[in-house]
Amino acid sequence: MIDVKFSNVSKRYRIRREAPEETTRHPVVRKLSRLLRGAEDFWALKQVSFEVERGEALGIIGHNGAGKSTILKLLASITTPTSGEIHINGRLAALIEVGSGFHPELTGRENIYLNGSILGMRRREITDKLDSIVEFAGVRQFIDAPVKRFSSGMYVRLGFSIAAHLDPDILLLDEVLAVGDSAFQAKCLQRIDELKKLGTTIVFISHDLGAVERACDRVLLMKSGEIVKSGTPREVIHSYESDTYQSNSSNEVYGLDGDRSARIEALTFHRSDGGIRTVFHTGERLEARIEFEVTSPVEDVVFRLDMYSPDGYNHSVFTSEGEKLSLAPGRGTITFVCPELGLMPGIYYTDVSVNKRYGLQAIHIQFRSTTLRVDPGSHAHGNFYMPHNFYLTRHESSYDSTSSQTKVGPSDVHAR
């Protein structure tokens, strides 16, 4: 059964642009000038067609402005298509913007009833699920305070909790994991898994590619208002990443002082046998090899590799700062060896650079050099993995008159 169907859907917006020289004119003159100049057409979607089957989780990815959120707004009837047809079969719940449907002057409890009613829940149904909604959102302490005093994280947690407890036939989610800590994100993904098992159809938009790959059965890649690829999460995400890095291939800079004595050529990740890989598991051995070229002798340099999540947070740095390195002209490779990878599952981007030690002034930087995907391993718990051993000591007791110590390990610590 098909729950969602887009048939040649297009969405046009009329945009009136203001010339730069008009910003200093009187507001009335600026208004008249814009009206006389007319408006331009902007097509947010162009002849988009796709179907979502009952119980399927569809992910939609792409750069900002690709048309992803426009699709969800059309599905939620926030706006209407310029042309084409949209068919929806079932009760629909949407979480598109943080706090959408909330009244700032009402309390969290009152907004649960208000928002639940907007989403189609009956008052008795809301009352039966109230405790579960509050507990999931983690806002019990503030539930009777006006939501205008809530943080953005509390807003989105409560909004997601209401939508997820509606037991909808179709659930629309737009960047719901962008706000909230890792513990809440894990709860969201777990709830999405539960809804999938119940047969809920899900349309999920996110820049968190790791979450998309985990939660979705199929992914659409949007570009300039059109679907450019559809397929399995891994296949489409790989295509998206390849396109991103090709478009950013010139995203490299030399230092401001004009020193071009050294240049980063490439970064590759390797497994124990030397084979190149882009996918590793938490706790697995990893080697990062940086190939470089030196055109003139350079003294006391530092190589650096930074690993970022899609939200821009720097999770880890490999650096040669502990050793003094002087380079002669020619090509070379520096290899960072990580015996046990501590990164949690997800997608990570990398910046790699060669720098002068004093102030870590850059000689050459290669931004978004490559991508690294980390899958769950046997140690994928907490916020990071810390390798360690432990010792078990047996003490004397009425049953055992001996005392011994046994080394056990390695193991993992659940760090939060």
C-alpha positions in Angstrom: 0.0 0.0 0.0 1.3 3.5 -0.9 1.0 6.0 2.0 2.6 9.0 0.3 2.7 9.8 -3.5 4.2 12.8 -5.2 3.2 13.1 -8.9 5.2 15.7 -10.9 5.1 18.2 -8.0 6.6 21.7 -8.6 6.7 24.6 -6.2 7.3 28.2 -7.3 8.0 31.2 -5.2 8.0 34.8 -6.4 11.0 36.8 -5.1 11.5 40.5 -5.3 15.2 41.3 -5.1 16.6 44.6 -3.9 19.6 46.2 -5.6 22.5 47.0 -3.3 22.4 50.7 -4.1 18.8 50.9 -2.9 19.6 50.1 0.8 20.5 53.7 1.5 17.3 55.1 -0.1 14.1 56.1 1.7 11.9 53.0 2.5 9.0 54.3 0.4 11.3 54.8 -2.6 12.8 51.3 -2.1 9.3 49.8 -1.9 8.2 51.5 -5.1 11.4 50.5 -6.9 10.9 46.8 -6.0 7.3 46.9 -7.2 8.3 48.5 -10.5 11.1 46.1 -11.1 8.8 43.0 -10.7 9.4 39.6 -9.2 11.6 36.7 -10.2 10.5 33.1 -10.2 12.3 30.7 -7.9 11.4 27.0 -8.3 12.0 25.2 -5.0 10.8 21.9 -6.5 10.8 20.9 -10.2 8.7 18.0 -11.4 9.4 15.8 -8.3 7.8 12.3 -8.2 8.2 9.5 -5.7 6.2 7.1 -3.6 6.5 5.9 0.0 5.1 2.5 0.9 3.3 1.7 4.2 5.8 1.1 6.9 8.8 2.4 4.9 11.2 5.0 6.3 12.3 7.4 3.6 15.3 9.7 4.1 15.8 12.9 2.2 19.2 14.5 2.1 21.0 17.3 0.2 22.6 20.6 0.7 20.7 23.6 2.1 18.2 25.0 -0.4 17.9 21.7 -2.3 14.2 21.4 -1.6 14.1 19.0 1.3 12.0 21.1 3.7 9.7 22.2 0.9 8.7 18.6 0.4 7.8 18.2 4.1 5.9 21.5 4.2 3.9 20.3 1.2 3.1 17.0 2.9 2.1 18.8 6.0 -0.2 21.2 4.1 1.7 24.2 5.3 1.9 25.3 1.7 0.4 24.1 -1.6 2.1 22.9 -4.8 2.2 25.1 -7.8 1.6 22.1 -10.0 1.3 18.3 -9.7 -0.6 16.1 -7.2 0.1 14.9 -3.7 -1.7 11.9 -2.2 -1.6 11.0 1.5 -3.2 7.9 2.9 -3.5 7.9 6.7 -3.2 10.1 9.8 -0.2 12.3 9.6 1.9 14.0 12.3 4.7 16.4 11.5 7.6 17.9 13.5 9.0 20.4 11.0 10.1 23.4 13.1 11.2 23.6 16.8 8.1 24.4 18.9 5.8 24.7 15.9 2.2 24.6 17.2 3.2 25.8 20.7 1.7 28.8 22.4 4.5 30.6 24.3 2.2 31.8 27.1 0.8 28.4 27.8 2.5 25.8 30.1 4.1 22.7 28.8 1.1 20.6 30.0 -1.4 22.9 28.3 0.7 22.9 25.1 0.6 19.1 25.1 -3.2 19.2 25.0 -3.2 22.0 22.4 -0.5 20.4 20.2 -2.0 17.0 20.5 -5.4 18.3 19.5 -3.9 20.0 16.5 -2.3 16.7 15.5 -5.7 14.9 15.8 -5.5 13.3 19.2 -8.6 13.2 21.5 -8.4 14.7 25.0 -8.8 11.3 26.6 -6.0 9.8 24.4 -3.7 12.7 25.4 -4.5 12.2 29.1 -3.7 8.5 28.9 -0.3 9.3 27.2 0.6 12.4 29.2 3.0 10.8 31.6 4.7 8.9 28.9 5.1 12.1 26.8 6.5 14.1 29.7 8.9 11.3 30.7 10.2 10.8 27.2 10.8 14.6 26.8 12.6 14.8 30.1 10.8 18.1 31.1 8.8 16.9 34.1 10.3 19.6 36.4 9.1 22.4 34.0 5.9 20.9 32.7 3.8 23.6 34.4 6.0 26.5 33.4 5.2 28.6 30.3 7.0 27.2 27.3 8.4 30.7 26.5 10.9 29.9 29.3 11.9 26.6 27.7 15.3 26.2 26.0 15.3 25.2 22.3 16.3 21.7 23.4 13.3 21.4 25.7 11.1 22.7 22.9 12.2 20.1 20.4 12.2 17.2 22.9 8.6 18.0 23.9 7.5 18.5 20.3 9.0 15.2 19.2 7.6 13.4 22.1 4.0 14.6 21.3 4.4 13.7 17.6 5.9 10.3 18.4 3.2 9.4 20.9 0.4 10.2 18.4 0.8 6.7 16.9 0.4 8.3 13.4 0.2 6.4 10.2 2.7 8.8 8.7 5.4 10.7 10.7 7.3 13.7 9.1 10.6 14.7 10.8 12.7 17.7 9.8 16.1 17.9 11.5 14.7 16.7 14.8 18.1 15.4 15.9 19.8 18.8 15.3 18.8 19.9 18.8 19.4 17.9 21.9 22.2 15.9 23.5 23.4 12.5 22.4 21.2 10.7 25.0 18.0 12.3 23.6 19.2 11.6 20.0 19.6 7.9 20.9 16.0 7.9 22.4 14.7 9.5 19.2 16.3 6.8 17.0 15.0 4.1 19.3 11.5 5.5 19.1 11.8 5.7 15.3 12.8 2.0 15.3 9.7 1.2 17.5 7.4 3.1 15.2 8.8 1.4 12.1 8.1 -2.0 13.7 4.5 -0.8 14.3 4.2 -0.1 10.6 4.5 3.7 10.7 5.5 5.4 7.5 8.3 7.9 8.1 9.8 10.7 6.0 13.0 11.9 7.7 15.1 14.9 6.7 18.5 15.4 8.4 22.1 16.5 7.8 23.1 13.7 10.2 24.0 11.1 7.6 24.8 8.5 10.3 21.2 8.8 11.7 19.7 8.7 8.2 21.6 5.5 7.4 20.6 3.9 10.6 16.9 4.9 10.5 15.9 4.8 6.8 15.2 2.0 4.4 15.6 4.2 1.3 17.1 7.7 0.7 16.5 10.4 -1.9 19.2 12.9 -2.8 17.9 16.3 -3.7 19.8 19.0 -5.7 18.4 22.3 -6.9 14.8 21.2 -6.4 15.2 17.8 -8.2 15.8 14.2 -7.2 19.2 13.2 -8.5 19.5 9.8 -6.9 17.3 7.3 -5.1 18.5 4.0 -3.5 19.8 2.3 -0.4 21.1 4.6 2.4 24.7 3.6 2.0 24.6 4.0 -1.8 23.0 7.4 -1.8 25.0 8.8 1.1 28.2 7.7 -0.6 27.1 9.5 -3.8 26.3 12.7 -1.8 29.6 12.6 0.0 31.5 12.1 -3.3 29.7 15.0 -4.9 30.4 17.2 -1.9 34.1 16.5 -1.9 34.4 16.9 -5.7 32.7 20.3 -5.4 35.0 21.2 -2.6 38.1 19.9 -4.3 39.6 23.4 -4.4 38.8 24.0 -0.8 42.4 24.4 0.2 44.5 27.4 1.2 48.1 28.3 1.8 49.3 30.4 4.8 48.9 34.2 4.8 52.6 34.8 4.7 53.0 33.3 1.3 55.1 30.4 2.4 54.5 27.5 -0.1 57.4 25.3 1.1 55.1 22.3 1.8 51.8 21.0 0.5 49.3 18.3 1.6 48.7 15.9 -1.3 46.2 13.3 0.1 44.8 11.7 3.2 43.8 8.0 3.3 42.7 5.7 6.1 44.1 2.1 6.3 43.3 -1.1 8.2 45.9 -3.3 9.8 46.8 -5.1 6.5 47.4 -1.8 4.7 44.2 -1.8 2.7 42.5 1.6 2.2 39.1 1.9 3.9 36.6 4.7 4.7 34.5 2.6 7.2 35.8 1.5 10.6 34.2 0.3 13.8 34.5 1.9 17.3 37.4 0.2 19.0 39.1 -0.9 15.8 42.7 -0.1 14.8 43.1 2.8 12.3 46.0 4.2 10.4 45.8 7.7 8.9 48.3 8.4 6.2 49.1 12.0 5.0 51.0 12.3 1.8 52.8 15.6 1.3 55.3 17.3 -1.0 58.1 19.7 0.1 59.5 22.2 -2.4 62.1 23.9 -0.2 63.6 22.9 3.2 61.3 23.7 6.1 62.2 23.6 9.8 60.1 22.5 12.8 56.7 21.7 11.2 53.6 20.1 12.8 51.1 17.9 10.9 47.5 18.0 12.1 44.4 16.0 11.4 41.0 17.2 12.7 37.9 15.1 12.7 34.5 16.9 12.7 30.9 15.7 12.9 28.4 17.2 10.4 27.4 19.9 13.0 30.9 21.2 13.0 32.0 19.9 16.4 35.6 18.9 16.6 35.7 15.4 18.1 39.4 14.4 17.8 42.8 15.7 16.7 45.8 13.7 15.6 49.0 15.8 15.8 52.8 15.5 15.5 53.3 18.4 17.9 55.2 16.2 20.4 58.2 15.8 18.0 60.3 18.3 16.1 60.1 17.6 12.4 62.3 19.2 9.7 61.6 18.3 6.1 63.9 18.3 3.0 62.6 18.8 -0.5 60.7 15.8 -2.0 57.7 13.7 -1.3 56.8 11.9 1.9 54.2 10.3 4.1 53.4 10.7 7.8 51.3 8.0 9.4 49.2 8.4 12.5 48.5 5.1 14.2 45.4 4.8 16.5 45.4 1.3 18.2 41.7 1.6 19.1 39.4 4.1 17.5 37.5 6.1 20.2 34.9 7.8 18.0 31.3 6.8 18.4 29.2 5.7 15.3 28.6 8.4 12.8 30.0 10.4 9.8 33.1 12.5 10.3 34.7 15.0 8.1 38.4 15.8 8.1 40.7 18.8 7.8 44.4 18.1 7.4 47.3 20.6 7.5 51.0 21.2 7.7 51.9 24.1 10.0 54.8 26.0 11.4 55.2 25.2 15.1 55.2 28.8 16.3 51.5 29.7 16.8 50.6 26.6 14.6 50.6 29.0 11.6 49.4 27.1 8.6 51.7 26.5 5.6 49.0 24.5 3.7 45.4 23.3 4.8 43.2 20.9 2.9 39.6 21.4 4.2 37.2 18.4 4.0 40.0 16.3 2.8 38.0 13.0 3.0 35.3 11.4 5.1 35.3 8.7 7.7 32.3 6.6 8.6 32.3 4.8 12.0 30.0 1.9 12.5 29.0 0.4 15.9 31.6 -2.1 17.3 31.6 -4.1 20.5 32.5 -0.9 22.4 29.8 1.5 21.0 28.5 2.8 24.3 28.5 6.2 26.0 29.9 9.4 24.4 33.4 8.0 23.7 35.3 4.8 24.0 38.3 4.6 26.4 40.3 1.4 26.1 41.5 -0.1 29.4 42.2 -3.3 31.3 40.9 -4.4 34.7 42.0 -6.6 37.5 39.8 -9.0 39.6 41.0 -9.6 43.2 39.6 -12.5 45.2 39.5 -11.9 48.9 39.5 -14.4 51.7 36.1 -15.7 52.8 34.6 -18.5 54.7 34.5 -20.4 51.4 37.9 -19.4 50.1 40.9 -19.0 52.3 43.2 -17.8 49.4 43.6 -14.4 47.8 44.6 -13.9 44.2 44.6 -11.3 41.5 43.7 -12.0 37.9 44.3 -9.6 35.0 41.4 -9.4 32.7 40.9 -7.4 29.5 40.9 -5.5 27.4 37.4 -4.2 28.1 35.5 -1.0 27.5 34.3 1.7 29.9 30.8 3.2 29.5 31.7 6.9 29.7 29.0 9.5 29.7 
